[in-house]
């Protein structure tokens, strides 16, 4: 098997509704961010939850030569970390405590060194000043940043982030994506991120999967996948990809190919 994440004959969904059908992805690379794109309801979140073992699924998932589907959930969770769109409500722990708990859950030991590592990570995320605040006192955006810290401290082989930017302002969106890309490279992990902003995928993504109705439409580099043709067929919009004055590609939408179905 190739070094990375390989998905073969993968089916996923819910007891009365299949969402993902016969998905095959040759390899999602280590050390790079893969962005998962597609319209609402296409199966992006279902796929992430299924990769993490939280949804019913069938097929094969190989991560760095290990077949995940055959592992007990606890052993799978040692390799795979999933960050949902929001943390559970009502958790009355300090931010620092919550991240140390996540560190211990992945086999880390409580020590001065581990606490220093946690504080260094919080500093990287720009939230060191929140270390002694309670989780249930934080804003939605602050909670997402804490969730990202909890995920990174566990040192996963496969990191799954479901819309980690949804509650963040523009400054933190750029900051978080830059940090995730840097940590993905430094730790040589496989990172899959769901975003809705296609321009974020063009700027920060290094690999893109595009889904529609639970099926894989395109797989490749951002500029290979995000084209006027895919925008029309997947999103129903007439769009162009043009480069700004600094050479960064960006999507410009000129109109609709089809009216949205609500």
DADAGI-V963151 format. One record per backbone hydrogen bond with DSSP energy under -1.0 kcal/mol. NH is the residue of the N-H (numbers start at 1). CO is the residue of the C=O. If there is no record, write none. Layout:
[[NH & CO] [NH & CO]]
This chain:
[[5 & 28] [6 & 62] [7 & 25] [8 & 60] [10 & 23] [11 & 58] [12 & 20] [13 & 56] [14 & 17] [17 & 14] [19 & 12] [20 & 12] [21 & 214] [23 & 10] [25 & 7] [28 & 5] [31 & 189] [34 & 191] [35 & 207] [36 & 193] [37 & 209] [42 & 39] [47 & 43] [48 & 44] [49 & 45] [50 & 46] [51 & 47] [52 & 48] [54 & 49] [58 & 11] [60 & 8] [62 & 6] [63 & 66] [64 & 4] [66 & 63] [68 & 61] [71 & 68] [76 & 72] [77 & 73] [79 & 76] [80 & 76] [81 & 158] [83 & 160] [93 & 91] [95 & 133] [96 & 131] [98 & 94] [99 & 95] [100 & 96] [101 & 97] [102 & 98] [103 & 99] [104 & 100] [105 & 101] [107 & 104] [108 & 103] [115 & 111] [116 & 112] [117 & 113] [118 & 114] [119 & 115] [120 & 116] [121 & 117] [122 & 118] [123 & 119] [124 & 120] [125 & 121] [127 & 122] [130 & 127] [131 & 128] [133 & 130] [135 & 93] [137 & 134] [138 & 135] [143 & 139] [144 & 140] [145 & 141] [146 & 142] [147 & 143] [148 & 144] [149 & 145] [150 & 146] [151 & 147] [152 & 148] [153 & 149] [155 & 152] [157 & 79] [158 & 79] [159 & 190] [160 & 81] [161 & 192] [162 & 83] [166 & 163] [168 & 165] [173 & 169] [174 & 170] [175 & 171] [176 & 172] [177 & 173] [178 & 174] [179 & 175] [180 & 176] [181 & 177] [182 & 178] [183 & 179] [184 & 180] [185 & 181] [186 & 182] [187 & 183] [189 & 184] [190 & 157] [191 & 32] [192 & 159] [193 & 34] [194 & 161] [195 & 36] [201 & 197] [202 & 198] [203 & 199] [204 & 200] [205 & 201] [206 & 33] [207 & 33] [208 & 220] [209 & 35] [210 & 218] [211 & 37] [212 & 215] [214 & 42] [215 & 212] [217 & 210] [218 & 210] [220 & 208] [225 & 221] [226 & 222] [227 & 225] [231 & 227] [232 & 228] [233 & 229] [234 & 230] [235 & 231] [237 & 231] [238 & 255] [240 & 252] [242 & 250] [244 & 248] [247 & 244] [250 & 242] [252 & 240] [254 & 238] [255 & 238] [257 & 236] [258 & 236]]
